[in-house]
Amino acid sequence: MEKAAPAAAEEEREEAAWAWTWGAGTDGQLGSGGLEDHHLPHPLLLPPRCRGRVSFVAGGGAHAIALTSDGEVFSWGRGTHGQLGHGNVENIPTPMLVTFFKNYTVTCVSAGWNHSGFATDSGQLFMCGDGSFGQLGTGDNQSRNLPFEVSSFTTKHVEKLAFGMRHSLVLLKDNSIYGFGSARRGQVGKSVCKNQKLHNIPRLIDGFPNRKIVNLYANGDHSAALDESGQLYIWGRALVGEHDDEQPQAVFPSLSISQVALGWHHALLLSGGELYTIGAYRHQKRETPVLENATAHQFNPTASSSNLHESSSLSNLVKVPSVHGEQVVQIAAGTEHSALVTDKGAVFTWGWGEHGQLGLGDASDQVVPRRVNLGDKSSCSSASLGVYCGSGFTVAVNSD
């Protein structure tokens, strides 16, 4: 029996070759069964029955949540605040089904630094994990190790979630956006009291025109929303300009943006298949990661808006040329690293690499996007391959 165990483990790893993970792993966030960093892609040990069913992965500070197409949820990694939703505060190094949702169909998940959220097809919102900054929306600052329904939304219909380091954003079916948690940088909207540090009850965020919001984004102390026309709104810690914004600001009106990925000090924007970057990578000597023939443009982010920043409203918007002639179809960002998928089904990464989160075989930072070798993935296509980032780790999943 002892001799058969390694063979069984190897068979499980082979079955998991459709999902990969790399980077920081000391809390089990790689889902590979161990507690070590990996500098190269390693099998993510999702159950074989999940193959072809993973629709999204949310990466947190050191935990991750996988959502399947039929509404099941798996979580793994750091659980010290109950953010995995299993009713305990243990780290779990392999993906585990969140059995709390066995009678629900989950449609959206998000992961903050140490908290997690789950929206169901009936519009309910469930939260768990660290609540010390009010990011669970309970009206107190207590943590929870089992998902619980947020009472503020019991008569509403939650559609989208986006969590930053210690704050949470919720988009309702009626097009309203609510925020709760840390408020130090304006990331949950305008506070009544100037020095208010947190809001532990969900509060409406004003400042959007009468256009349908289609997605929310958050990371660090940043918040963002995208409307159906491709107009981007940002608020929270300064990303464009020099000052934090409590009110959502419409930025880059000349771009019709389709995807956004936020890091702690940078953001990626995808428009018409073209990739743009703004902000900075603090772990690199150069402020903006660009390909060798990329050019930085001084771009007025609010040229057609009356809500100009009082300080300089210019931001370095950098257009990144096509990667080896391939078009970018998906983007993702961790705290200070970035990833993309091309129309050829290739994954590229760049930025901070200290924990191997770039998947290039070392712990070096990279200024330009570098291709990640996922091995024999000839069956992957751009439509089936997804890449997702946590704080210092990366996940890639083939949904075919």
N, C-alpha and C positions, 0 to 999 in steps of 0.2 A: 504494500500500500504506500509506503514512504517513497518508493521509486516512481510511483505513478503521479504524484502531486506536481512535480516540475513539468511533466508533459501536459497535464491539465492546464496549468498556468500558461504554458506556451501556446496551447490551443486557444485559450481565452484571448491572449494578446493578438493572435493571428485573426481571430474573429473581429477584433476591435480595430483592425488596420484601416478602417474607413473613417476613423476619427483620431485626431492627433492633438497633442498638447506639448508645450515647452515653456521653460522659464523658471520662475521661483516656485519651489515646491515644498518648502519646509513645514507648511501647515496642511499639506495634502491637497492643495488647490489644483494640482495637475491631474488629479483623478487617475493616476497611474498605479496606485497601490502602495507607493512609497512616500518618503518625506524628504526627497532630495531635489535639488535643482537639476534641470535637464537643458543642455545647450543645443540639443537637436530634437526634432520632432519625435515624440514617443507615443505609443498607443494610449488613447484615452479609453478607460475600461468601462464604457457604457455597456449595458446588457446587449447581447446580440439582437434581441428582439426590437431594439431601438433603431437598428440600421434602416436608413431610408425614411425615418420618421422624425428626426430632429429638425425642428423648424427655426429654433433660435437658442442662443446661449448667452446668458447675462454674466459678465465677469465683475466681481466686487473687489474689495481690498485683498482678500486671500480666500475667497470662496466663489463658487460658480453654480449656476442654475441652468439646467437644460430643459427646454419645453418641447414636447413632441406635437406632431400635427393633430393628434387626437386628444390633446389636452392633459397628458400626464406630465408630471414634474419630477426631475431628479436633481439632487443637490450634493455637493461635496466640498471639502476644504475646511477652512477654519470655522469652528462652530462655537467659539468661546462665549458668544453673546446670544446663542440660540438662533442665529441667522439661517441655519440649515433647515429649520422647521421640523426637526425630528423629535422635539420634546426634551432635548438634553443640551448640554453645552460642551460637547466633545468634538474634536477634529475628526473628520471622516475622509480617508485617502482614496476612496473609490466611490463613484456615483451611486447614490441610494435613492430609491423611490420615496417621495414624500407621501406617505400613506394617508395623511390628513385629507388629501384631495381625492380620495378614491371615489367619492360620490359627487365630485364636481368636474367640470370641464374648464381648465385654465386656458386663457387665450393670450395673456400677456404677463411677462415677468420682468423684474428689474432687481439689480443688486447694487447697494451702496457699499461704503467701506465695511460696515459690520451690520447692515440691515438688509432685509429682503421684502419684496412685495409681489403679490399675485392677484391678477384680475381674472374673473370668471366670465363665461359667456352670458350669464345673467346680470352682469354689471357690478357684482360684488367686489370689494377690495379687502384682501387679507394681508396682514403684515406680521413680521416677526424680526427678532434680533435686538440690536442696541437701540434704546430709546432715550439715551441720556441728553440728547439735544432736541427732543420732541419730534424726531423724524418718523416715529410710528403713528403720529396723529391721534394719540390716545387721550390727550388732555393732561397727561402726566409725563414724567421723564423716566419711566420704568422700562426695563427690557422684558421681552417675551420670548420663550423658547418653543412655543407652538403658534402656528398662524392663528390670528384672531381677526374677526371682521371689524373694520373701522366704522363706527356708528355714524360718523358724519356723512357717509355715502349710502346708507341703507335705503334711502328713498331716491337715490340718483343712479345713474348708469355709468360706471367707469369703463373707459375704452383703452387708454394708453397710460403707461407709467414711465418715469425716468428718474433715477436716483443719483444724486451726487455723493460727495464724501459723507456729509451729515445732514442732507436735506432731501426732500421728496417732492416730486411734481406729479400731478394727476390731471389727465384730460378726460372730461366727461362727454357723453354723447350729445349734450346740448351745446357743445363748443366752448364751455367755460374751463378755465385752468385754475387749479388750486395748488398751493404750496404749503409745506410745513417742515419744521426742523430748524437748523442753524440759519440765522438771519444776519450774521455779521457783515456780509458783503452784498446784501440786497438780493440774494439768490432766491428768496421766496416772496419777493415783491416789496412794496413800500410799507414800512412799519409806522404805526401810529406814534410811537415814542422813538425819538431819534436814536437812542442808544440801546434799543431792544435787541437782545442777542439771539433769541430763539422764539419760535411759535410752535406750541405743541398741539394746537388745534388747526385743522386745515382752513386756509383762508383764500378767498378769491384774489387772483392776480389780475388787475386791470391793465389796460394799455394796448389792447389788440383791436384792430379795425374789424368791421363786419365781414370777415372772410373766414372760411372754414379752416381750422387748424387740423393738419393731418398727422403731425408727429411731434414728440417732445424729446429733448436731449438734456443730459446733465452729466457733469463730472467735476470733481473737486468742488469749487465754489461757483461754478458756472451753470447757467441755465439757458436753454434755447428752445424755440418752437419754429415750426415750418408750416406755412399755409399752402393751400391748394394751388396757388399761382407760382410757388417756388420762392416766395419772399421769406427771408430769415429774420427772426427777432431774437435778440440776445439780451440778457440781464444778469446781474450778479457781479462777480469779480471782474475787473477790467480785462477785456480781451481785445476790444477795439477801442482806441483812445487811451486816455490816462486815468480815468476815474471809474469807480464802481458805479453801476446803475441799478437803482431799485425799480425803475420802470422799464419794461421791454422796449428796446430800440430796434426799429426796422433798419437793417444794414444791407449793403451791397445790392441796391435795387436793380442794377443793370444785369445781375445774374439771375437766372431761373434755376434755383438750387433743387436738386432731387434727393441728396443724401448729406448728412452732417455727422461728424464724429468729433467729440470733445475730449481733450486731455486736460491736464491741470494748468498748462500754460500755453497750449496751442490748440488749433482746431483744423480739421480737414473739411473741405467743401467740394461736392461733386456737382457739376453743372454741365449738361449736354455731353456727358462722357469725359469731360475735362476736369482734372484735379487741381484744386487750389489749396494752399496752406496759409494760415495766419498765426501770429503769435511767435513763441520762442521755445526752444528746447534748452533748459538750463544745464543739462549735462553735456552740452556740445560747445565747442569753441565758436562755431558760427551760429548766429541767431536762428536762421531759418534753414531747414533741410531741403535742398533742391538738387535736382540732377545737374550735371555739369553744364548743360546748355540752357538751363532755366534762367529766366530773367525776373527780377522783382520789380513790381510796379507800385508807385505811390498812388493809392486808390482812395477816393473819398467814399467811405462806407455809407454815408447818409446823404448823398448828393441831391436826391429828390425828396428829402424829408425835412420838415421844419424843426425836427428835434435834434439839432446839431449839438455835439458835445461842446461844453464851454472851453475845454482845452482843445488841442489839435485833434481834428477828427480824421487825420490821415493814418492809415495802417498799411503795413507791408503785406499786401496780398500777392502771393507768389503762385504763378501758374506753373505747374509741373508738367513738362513734356511727356508724351507717351512713353511708356516703359518698353523699350525694345520693340516699338511699333504696335504694342498691344494696348487696347483701350481699357480703362479702369471701369469696373462694374460694381464694386463694393468696397467700402472703406470701414476702418475701425481704429480706435485709439485707446491706449492705456493711459497711465498717469503721464508718462513722457516717452512713449513709443507709439509707432503707427504701423498699420498693416493695410494691404489692399489685395483685391482679387482682380485679375484681368479677364478679358473676354476669351482668353485661351485657357482659363482655368488654373493660372499660375498665381502663387502667393508671393508677395514682396513685403519686406519689413524694413524699418529704419528707426533711428532715434536712440534712446537709452537702452543699453544692452547688458548691464551689470549682472543680471541673473540669468542670462541666456534667453531672455524673452524674445529676441529676434530670430532664434532658431537657426543660427548660422554656424554653430559649432564652437563658439567662443563667447566671451563676456565683454566684447568691445562695443562701443557706441558706433553708429553708422550715420553719416550725413546724407547719403543717397539711398534710395530703395534698393535692396538686394533680394534676389530670388531665394526662396526657401525650398529645399529639396524634400519633398514629401514621399520620395521613393516611387514605386510603381503605382501611379494613380491614373493610368491611361483612360480609366472609365469616368474620370471626373470631367465635368464641364463647368463653364462659368455659372450656369444656372443652378448647378447642384452643389457647388463648393461654397461654403460660408466660412468667414474668418471673424473671430471675436477676441476682444482684449479685456483682461482684468488689469489690476494695478501693475504687476510685474510678470504677467504670464499671458500666453496666447493659446487659443484653441482654434482648430480648423476641423470642419465636419463636412463629409460628403453626404448629401441628403438623398442621393440615388439609391 
